Structures are given as structure tokens and as C-alpha cells.
Amino acid sequence: MTYDLVIVGAGIGGSAMAATMAKSGASVLLLEKSTSYEDRVRGEWIAPWGVAEVRRLGLYDLLMEAGGHHITSHVTYDESRDPDAAETTAMPLNIFAENVPGPLTIGHPHHCQTLFDEAVRCGAAALRGVNVTNIELGASPTVTYDHDGAEHTAHAALVIGAEGRMSPTRKQAGIKLHQDKPHHWFAGLLVEGVEGWDPSRQAIGTEGQFGFLAFPQGGDKVRVYGGYPLAEKGRFAGEDGARKFLDSFRMNCAPANRAIADGTPAGPLLSYFNNDSWTDEPFAEGAVLIGDAAGWNDPINGLGLSITYRDVRIVSDILKATPKGKTPDFSSYASERAERMRRLRFAGHLQAALDMEFGDEARARRKSYHERSAADPTLGMHGAAIMGGPESVPAEVFTDAHRDRVLQG
Ligand SMILES: Cc1cc2nc3c(=O)[nH]c(=O)nc-3n(C[C@H](O)[C@H](O)[C@H](O)COP(=O)(O)OP(=O)(O)OC[C@H]3O[C@@H](n4cnc5c(N)ncnc54)[C@H](O)[C@@H]3O)c2cc1C
């Protein structure tokens, strides 16, 4: 029961890390609470810079063989724009990362299972249905858990906390999670039987009190999200909630959305409030955090998977470069992640202010932004950071001066 690494949580981050480190020869124990992966309305769209991270980890072919689907163009609809004009100025998505045709979509539960199976194939010891009862960190970390009716204690040089937002490893390490205020409600639903939607095209748009995002998953399936004001908590509650949600997609500014509204729910409708969170240092003696456990970006940007894959790449590179018996130094990971999350938080605040605020003032602001950014593409640089990575645009984009330019009425 002694390993190089015990990884708690086998979502995207935990399983990708287990596969990567087991492949490099480390002994890995991967512990997952659930017995099967369910649709909890989690990320199914990987940004072009995240796809580049998947490639660097050597996991791209695996995801494509598992049914990964590329999207190659983007349309921004808005109540202030003519739909034909929006469609004829669709943005190509192959311009943000080298040799990446565009964002990659794949169903979240299937994505998790694919990576979990890969971790096992690469030699990780991987358990499901585990109840972790105690984590001790410091110089000699241990993880105690119940599995199959028996209690076990595993020893490891390092515990990797990959349990998502409510990370017990983070708590045990005494790492503070900072969170900003919720900005809007955000509901998601997988829709099938979507006939006539171009599967290579994603779209966003705002009309009235609703902002939508639609990401085709290949075939007739589209993952859709909708944002609405915090004051409208119960808007899609009740038995007919999914139907009411889909009806919100019937927008004058986005006639193509009819195909989504006429589709059939293929999973649960779940709502979350959107916000950002971060940690100052996602490591402590005996532990390091990756993915949502280390802090998350507002899902309005759709970057949690890309962030998680970059965490896996950076942390696994540090571990591989650390001689056996030596303590890994995660300070470069901490400083890169702090700046990465600061920039993405800034981009998320701006995107949410544009797309997920409602009423006359917000409408006028969006209209002005769309008109001015058509003439001056530098106004949309925060969007390029979302697609191409936060380091791909100049630092000035993440300043009040850029924000003021974007949001001026
Ligand atoms: C509404 C919404 C939409 C989103 N859309 C996108 C998107 O389009 N694109 C994108 O990139 N990101 C998106 N995200 C974010 C993305 O889903 C997450 O950032 C990503 O799933 C984080 O991966 P993770 O492995 O860190 O955590 P998780 O996916 O949360 O996985 C954690 C795993 O740990 C397990 N676990 C938890 N506690 C324990 C425990 N005590 N012991 C053992 N196992 C445990 C869980 O069962 C789970 O399998 C979205 C998020 C939300 C809320």
C-alpha cells in the first residue's frame, strides 16, 4: 500500500494525471467516489488552447477515437444584430492554436470513463466506489478509505487533490479558496434529435432576459447552456422546466435555434450560479491540487477542462523532472496558475458583463460593442484569450483601460 502518488478524484484531472504518470513509470493509486459517471452538466467543450494541452499530454488520439468532435466556426447572435449578418460573419475557429481545427467536444461522463480506462491501461491501480475517510499530509502522507466493506490506508510521497470544487485534500492542506460573487444563473442541458443544426458550428446570443450557448457534440446532439438573472432563481423549476428552458431558445435574433427548441432533452437540466474562485498556492507539504480543486473559472468561458489539462501537463512535468526521493517544487506551477486564473477571471467578468446582463443599458452596451468591434478587432482580444489561451494576447488586455473601452455605452 505504498505508492509514488495517491490521486483522490478520478474526473478529468485525476484520471488524466494518473494515465500520464503511470505511463512514465510512477506507481499510482487513483481513488474515485462514484461507481459510474453521470451527467452532472459539466464541461463538454475544450477550447483550442486546451486541445493543444491534450496533444502535449499525448491524449488527443484517445479522445478522437472515443468520439471527440471538432467545431470549426462560431456565430455571435444578438438582439441588436441582423441574423443573416451574424451568420455571414461567422468566425473560423482554426486560427487560435497551431494544427488545431477548433474546439473539441465530447460528452463529460464518457470523457471521464475514457480517461479512467486509459489510467488503468497505463498501469494505475484505480478504484471506484471509494469513501475517503482521512487524509494526512506533511512529510509522510496517507489516505485512508473504505472500499468493498474494508478500511485501507495507502502511503504515498504525494497526494494529488483532484476531487473538484469540494476538495477534501484542499481542506486538509489548509489551502484557502477565494471566491467572488455569483454573477448570473447558468443552466445546462444535453439535447438530442436536433435536426438541421450545422454540427460544425457553435453559437452564442442574448435576447431579452436570456443568453444562450450551443455546442454541437456530433450527430444530432447539442449541449446547450442558458444564462439568466440571479433574481429569476425558479425560472426553470418544476416538471416542465426542461421544456420551458428549450422554449427560451426560440429567439428572433437566432432563427437557427428553432432546431434546438424542437429537440428532446437527453439528460438532466441543472442550474448553477456562475462565479470564479482561486487559491494563492495550490500546494502544501505532501499535497498538490489540480483542476477545480485548485480554483475554477466562471463557466461562461467554458475553460475548466482546458485549465485542468494544463494543470495536469505542468504538474506531471514537474513530477517527472524531480529525482525519486526529492521533494517536488511546485512554485512555478503556483505562479503560472495565479496569473492564468487572474487573466481568465478578468476575461470571464468581461464576457459575463457583455452576454449575461440584461435590460436596456446592457442591450445598448452590446450593440455598441458589436458595432465598434467589427471596425476594431482589438476590442475582442479578451475573447481571443478564451480561445487561444490567456498568454496568447498582450498583458494590456487584462486592464481596466481595456475593460472601459469594451463596456463604454
Ligand atoms: C454548468 C457548467 C458548465 C461547464 N462547461 C464547461 C465547458 O463547456 N468547458 C469546460 O472546459 N469546462 C466547463 N465546465 C467546467 C468543467 O466541467 C470543470 O472545470 C472540470 O470538470 C473540472 O475537472 P476536475 O477533474 O477538476 O473535477 P470534476 O470534474 O469535478 O471531477 C472530480 C471527480 O472527483 C470525484 N470526487 C469528488 N470527491 C471525492 C472524494 N472525496 N473522494 C473520491 N473522489 C471524489 C468526483 O466524483 C469526480 O469524478 C463547466 C462547469 C459547469 C458547472
The ligand as an SDF file (V2000), in Angstrom:
LIG
                    3D

 53 58  0  0  0  0  0  0  0  0999 V2000
  -22.5260   24.3690  -15.7900 C   0  0  0  0  0  0  0  0  0  0  0  0
  -21.0920   24.1140  -16.1080 C   0  0  0  0  0  0  0  0  0  0  0  0
  -20.6820   24.0960  -17.4390 C   0  0  0  0  0  0  0  0  0  0  0  0
  -19.3440   23.8750  -17.7560 C   0  0  0  0  0  0  0  0  0  0  0  0
  -18.9650   23.8790  -19.0670 N   0  0  0  0  0  0  0  0  0  0  0  0
  -17.6680   23.7280  -19.3870 C   0  0  0  0  0  0  0  0  0  0  0  0
  -17.2380   23.6790  -20.7540 C   0  0  0  0  0  0  0  0  0  0  0  0
  -18.0380   23.7610  -21.6930 O   0  0  0  0  0  0  0  0  0  0  0  0
  -15.9150   23.5260  -20.9990 N   0  0  0  0  0  0  0  0  0  0  0  0
  -15.0030   23.4090  -19.9920 C   0  0  0  0  0  0  0  0  0  0  0  0
  -13.8080   23.3240  -20.2800 O   0  0  0  0  0  0  0  0  0  0  0  0
  -15.3770   23.3820  -18.6980 N   0  0  0  0  0  0  0  0  0  0  0  0
  -16.6720   23.5360  -18.3680 C   0  0  0  0  0  0  0  0  0  0  0  0
  -17.0680   23.4540  -17.0580 N   0  0  0  0  0  0  0  0  0  0  0  0
  -16.0490   23.2110  -16.0180 C   0  0  0  0  0  0  0  0  0  0  0  0
  -15.5620   21.7590  -16.0200 C   0  0  0  0  0  0  0  0  0  0  0  0
  -16.6430   20.8600  -16.0150 O   0  0  0  0  0  0  0  0  0  0  0  0
  -14.6950   21.5200  -14.7890 C   0  0  0  0  0  0  0  0  0  0  0  0
  -13.7590   22.5590  -14.6910 O   0  0  0  0  0  0  0  0  0  0  0  0
  -13.9650   20.1840  -14.8800 C   0  0  0  0  0  0  0  0  0  0  0  0
  -14.9070   19.1340  -14.9010 O   0  0  0  0  0  0  0  0  0  0  0  0
  -13.0120   20.0330  -13.6990 C   0  0  0  0  0  0  0  0  0  0  0  0
  -12.4720   18.7440  -13.7070 O   0  0  0  0  0  0  0  0  0  0  0  0
  -11.9200   18.1140  -12.3520 P   0  0  0  0  0  0  0  0  0  0  0  0
  -11.3560   16.8020  -12.7310 O   0  0  0  0  0  0  0  0  0  0  0  0
  -11.0620   19.1040  -11.6540 O   0  0  0  0  0  0  0  0  0  0  0  0
  -13.2040   17.9720  -11.3960 O   0  0  0  0  0  0  0  0  0  0  0  0
  -14.5460   17.1650  -11.5470 P   0  0  0  0  0  0  0  0  0  0  0  0
  -14.9730   17.0730  -12.9670 O   0  0  0  0  0  0  0  0  0  0  0  0
  -15.4940   17.7740  -10.5720 O   0  0  0  0  0  0  0  0  0  0  0  0
  -14.1660   15.6790  -11.0730 O   0  0  0  0  0  0  0  0  0  0  0  0
  -13.9160   15.3810   -9.7200 C   0  0  0  0  0  0  0  0  0  0  0  0
  -14.0270   13.8810   -9.5140 C   0  0  0  0  0  0  0  0  0  0  0  0
  -13.6750   13.5890   -8.1650 O   0  0  0  0  0  0  0  0  0  0  0  0
  -14.6520   12.7270   -7.5880 C   0  0  0  0  0  0  0  0  0  0  0  0
  -14.6660   13.0110   -6.1370 N   0  0  0  0  0  0  0  0  0  0  0  0
  -15.1960   14.0770   -5.5020 C   0  0  0  0  0  0  0  0  0  0  0  0
  -14.9840   13.9950   -4.1800 N   0  0  0  0  0  0  0  0  0  0  0  0
  -14.3160   12.8380   -3.9640 C   0  0  0  0  0  0  0  0  0  0  0  0
  -13.8300   12.1900   -2.8030 C   0  0  0  0  0  0  0  0  0  0  0  0
  -13.9790   12.7300   -1.5760 N   0  0  0  0  0  0  0  0  0  0  0  0
  -13.1880   11.0150   -2.9520 N   0  0  0  0  0  0  0  0  0  0  0  0
  -13.0160   10.4570   -4.1910 C   0  0  0  0  0  0  0  0  0  0  0  0
  -13.4810   11.0160   -5.3220 N   0  0  0  0  0  0  0  0  0  0  0  0
  -14.1060   12.1950   -5.2150 C   0  0  0  0  0  0  0  0  0  0  0  0
  -15.9340   13.0790   -8.2980 C   0  0  0  0  0  0  0  0  0  0  0  0
  -16.8720   12.0060   -8.2290 O   0  0  0  0  0  0  0  0  0  0  0  0
  -15.4420   13.3540   -9.7120 C   0  0  0  0  0  0  0  0  0  0  0  0
  -15.4010   12.1930  -10.5010 O   0  0  0  0  0  0  0  0  0  0  0  0
  -18.4000   23.6590  -16.7120 C   0  0  0  0  0  0  0  0  0  0  0  0
  -18.8160   23.6640  -15.3820 C   0  0  0  0  0  0  0  0  0  0  0  0
  -20.1500   23.8820  -15.0790 C   0  0  0  0  0  0  0  0  0  0  0  0
  -20.5620   23.8930  -13.6360 C   0  0  0  0  0  0  0  0  0  0  0  0
  1  2  1  0
  2  3  1  0
  2 52  2  0
  3  4  2  0
  4  5  1  0
  4 50  1  0
  5  6  2  0
  6  7  1  0
  6 13  1  0
  7  8  2  0
  7  9  1  0
  9 10  1  0
 10 11  2  0
 10 12  1  0
 12 13  2  0
 13 14  1  0
 14 15  1  0
 14 50  1  0
 15 16  1  0
 16 17  1  0
 16 18  1  0
 18 19  1  0
 18 20  1  0
 20 21  1  0
 20 22  1  0
 22 23  1  0
 23 24  1  0
 24 25  2  0
 24 26  1  0
 24 27  1  0
 27 28  1  0
 28 29  2  0
 28 30  1  0
 28 31  1  0
 31 32  1  0
 32 33  1  0
 33 34  1  0
 33 48  1  0
 34 35  1  0
 35 36  1  0
 35 46  1  0
 36 37  1  0
 36 45  1  0
 37 38  2  0
 38 39  1  0
 39 40  1  0
 39 45  2  0
 40 41  1  0
 40 42  2  0
 42 43  1  0
 43 44  2  0
 44 45  1  0
 46 47  1  0
 46 48  1  0
 48 49  1  0
 50 51  2  0
 51 52  1  0
 52 53  1  0
M  END
$$$$
